[in-house]
Amino acid sequence: MTLLRCEGLSLRLLRDVDLAVSDGERLGVVGESGAGKTTLLRALLALEQPDAGTVTCRGRQVRPGSPRRLGWFRRLVQYVPQDPASTLDPRRSVRELVALPVQRLGTPDEGRRMRGLVDEALDAVDLPGSLRDARAPQLSGGQAQRVALARALVLRPALLLADEPVSGLDLPLRAQVLASLRAAFERQGTSLLLVSHDLAAVAALCHRTVVLADGRAVEDVPTRQLLRAPQHPSSRALVTAVPTLP
């Protein structure tokens, strides 16, 4: 069943983009800088109104609006930013940070079960118990990324939108975060839309990949097929730039 879809989406650089994510699917969106990846994310997250086209979630149209009007959508679709450390309040503990979505969007029943939900989300990303009462400044880059991921998973959303989740991490941390992402999706059955310029990261996680170039979706194929036989010049450039693939 289709979970999130955009049809004929145009916004600034983006031109007539069609894209869909199904339940249980992990979709990568790749492209060089300036291809329109960030603009696409903002439109899919209902942060900007498209100039043309529609975004729908479970068949219901999504438009920018008040937090209250978009509450149903925020429960279904959560976001992991590129720079998680900048979004973590340094005054709060890890547990408090992960609990925030439950406080803002959860039902009374979830509020009563908050500690269990928080520990379940932190278990899903393999964050050690010794760090769960730490504060954000005490965390490494990889640990902060895991906390951001747990915060996005705590309400068991149907779909996670992740923006360059391993950008800037060294190779060991990159591998750890990718492993945490894969384990979390397998445990919770969450769908993924991963936006990145890093085709190796996408290949490690995603069943299917959309290539953006100059604001258009120029390929939409299974990831293995893209790696074996890229058709568009932008796709070939991205594949060639990957020294080794998982």
C-alpha positions in Angstrom: 0.0 0.0 0.0 1.3 3.5 -0.9 2.3 5.4 2.2 3.6 8.7 0.9 3.3 10.1 -2.6 4.1 13.2 -4.5 2.7 13.8 -8.0 3.7 16.5 -10.5 5.6 18.3 -7.7 7.2 21.6 -8.7 8.9 23.9 -6.3 11.7 26.3 -7.2 14.3 23.9 -8.8 12.0 20.9 -8.7 10.0 20.2 -11.9 7.2 17.7 -12.2 8.5 15.1 -9.7 6.6 11.9 -9.1 7.7 9.7 -6.2 6.0 7.1 -4.0 7.0 5.1 -0.9 5.1 2.0 0.1 4.6 0.3 3.5 7.8 -1.5 4.5 9.9 0.0 1.7 13.2 1.7 2.0 13.7 4.3 -0.7 16.8 6.3 -1.5 16.8 9.7 -3.2 20.2 10.7 -4.5 21.7 13.5 -6.5 24.6 15.9 -6.7 24.5 19.2 -4.8 21.9 21.5 -6.3 19.8 18.6 -7.7 16.8 19.5 -5.5 17.1 17.0 -2.6 16.6 19.5 0.2 13.7 21.2 -1.6 12.0 17.8 -2.1 12.4 17.0 1.6 10.8 20.3 2.7 7.9 19.7 0.4 7.4 16.1 1.6 7.5 17.3 5.2 4.8 20.0 4.6 7.3 22.7 5.4 6.7 24.5 2.1 3.7 24.6 -0.3 4.5 23.3 -3.8 4.0 25.7 -6.7 2.3 22.8 -8.4 1.4 19.2 -7.7 0.4 17.4 -4.6 1.7 15.5 -1.6 -0.5 12.8 -0.1 0.0 10.5 2.9 -2.2 7.4 3.1 -4.3 9.1 0.4 -4.9 12.2 2.4 -3.5 15.5 1.0 -0.7 17.1 3.0 -0.3 20.9 3.1 1.7 23.2 5.4 -0.4 24.2 8.4 -0.5 24.5 12.1 1.0 21.8 14.4 -2.5 20.9 15.5 -3.8 20.4 12.0 -0.7 18.4 11.0 -0.6 16.3 14.1 -1.9 13.2 12.3 0.8 13.5 9.7 3.6 14.1 12.2 2.7 10.9 14.0 2.9 8.9 10.7 6.0 10.6 9.3 9.0 11.6 11.4 12.3 13.3 10.4 16.0 12.8 11.2 18.0 15.9 10.4 21.5 16.0 8.9 23.0 17.7 11.9 21.2 16.1 14.9 23.4 17.7 17.6 22.0 21.2 16.7 18.5 19.9 17.3 19.2 18.4 20.8 18.4 20.7 23.7 21.6 20.7 25.8 19.6 21.1 29.0 17.7 17.8 28.6 18.8 14.3 29.3 18.7 11.7 26.5 15.6 10.2 27.9 13.9 13.6 28.0 14.9 14.3 24.5 13.5 11.0 23.2 10.3 11.6 25.2 9.5 14.9 23.5 7.4 13.5 20.6 5.3 11.5 23.0 4.6 14.6 25.1 3.7 16.6 22.0 1.9 14.1 19.8 1.2 11.0 21.9 -2.1 9.9 23.3 -2.8 9.8 27.0 -2.2 6.1 27.0 1.2 6.6 25.4 2.0 9.3 28.0 1.4 6.8 30.8 3.7 4.3 29.0 6.3 6.9 28.2 9.3 5.3 29.9 8.7 2.0 28.2 8.4 3.7 24.8 11.6 5.6 25.3 13.6 2.6 26.4 12.2 0.6 23.4 13.3 3.3 21.0 16.8 3.6 22.6 17.1 -0.2 22.6 16.3 -0.1 18.8 19.3 2.1 18.1 21.6 0.2 20.6 22.3 3.2 22.8 24.0 2.0 26.0 22.1 2.4 29.3 25.1 4.3 30.7 24.3 7.2 28.3 20.5 7.4 28.7 20.7 10.0 31.5 23.5 12.0 29.8 23.0 15.3 28.2 23.6 16.2 24.5 27.0 17.9 25.0 28.3 14.7 26.5 27.5 12.7 23.3 29.8 11.9 20.4 28.5 12.6 16.8 27.5 9.0 16.3 25.7 8.9 19.7 23.9 12.1 19.0 22.7 10.6 15.6 21.4 7.6 17.5 19.5 9.8 19.9 17.9 11.7 17.0 17.0 8.4 15.4 15.4 7.1 18.7 13.5 10.4 19.0 12.1 9.9 15.5 11.2 6.2 16.2 9.6 6.6 19.7 6.1 6.9 18.4 6.6 4.0 15.9 6.0 6.1 12.8 5.0 4.5 9.5 7.8 6.4 7.7 11.1 8.0 8.5 12.5 10.8 6.4 16.3 11.0 6.9 18.5 13.7 5.5 22.2 12.7 5.0 22.2 10.7 8.3 25.9 9.7 8.1 27.3 12.9 6.6 30.4 14.0 8.3 30.9 10.9 10.4 34.2 8.9 10.2 34.1 5.4 8.8 33.6 3.5 12.1 30.8 5.8 13.3 29.3 5.7 9.8 29.1 1.9 9.9 27.6 2.0 13.4 24.9 4.4 12.5 24.0 2.5 9.3 23.8 -0.7 11.3 21.5 1.0 13.8 19.3 2.3 11.1 19.0 -1.1 9.5 18.3 -2.9 12.8 15.7 -0.3 13.8 13.8 -0.6 10.5 13.9 -4.4 10.7 12.6 -4.4 14.3 9.9 -1.9 13.9 8.9 -2.4 10.2 9.3 1.4 9.6 9.5 2.6 6.0 12.4 4.9 5.0 13.0 7.7 2.6 16.7 8.4 2.7 18.0 11.6 1.0 21.7 11.6 0.3 24.5 12.3 -2.1 26.2 9.2 -0.7 25.2 6.3 -2.9 27.2 3.8 -0.8 25.0 4.7 2.2 21.8 4.3 0.1 23.0 1.0 -1.2 23.5 -0.3 2.3 19.9 0.5 3.3 17.5 1.0 0.4 15.6 -1.4 -1.9 14.9 1.3 -4.6 16.6 4.5 -5.6 15.4 7.7 -7.3 18.0 9.9 -8.9 17.4 13.6 -9.0 19.2 15.8 -11.6 18.5 19.4 -12.3 15.3 19.2 -10.4 13.9 16.2 -12.2 13.6 12.5 -11.3 15.7 10.9 -14.0 15.8 7.3 -12.8 13.6 5.3 -10.4 14.8 1.7 -10.3 15.8 -1.0 -7.8 19.1 0.0 -6.1 21.0 -3.1 -7.4 20.0 -2.3 -10.9 21.1 1.3 -10.6 24.5 0.1 -9.3 24.9 -2.4 -12.2 23.6 -0.4 -15.1 23.0 3.4 -14.4 21.3 4.9 -17.5 21.4 8.7 -16.9 24.7 10.6 -17.0 24.1 11.9 -13.4 23.5 8.3 -12.2 26.7 7.1 -13.9 28.6 9.9 -12.2 27.2 9.0 -8.8 28.0 5.3 -9.3 31.5 6.0 -10.5 32.2 8.2 -7.4 31.7 5.3 -5.0 35.0 3.6 -4.4 33.5 0.4 -2.9 29.9 -0.6 -2.4 28.5 -2.7 0.4 
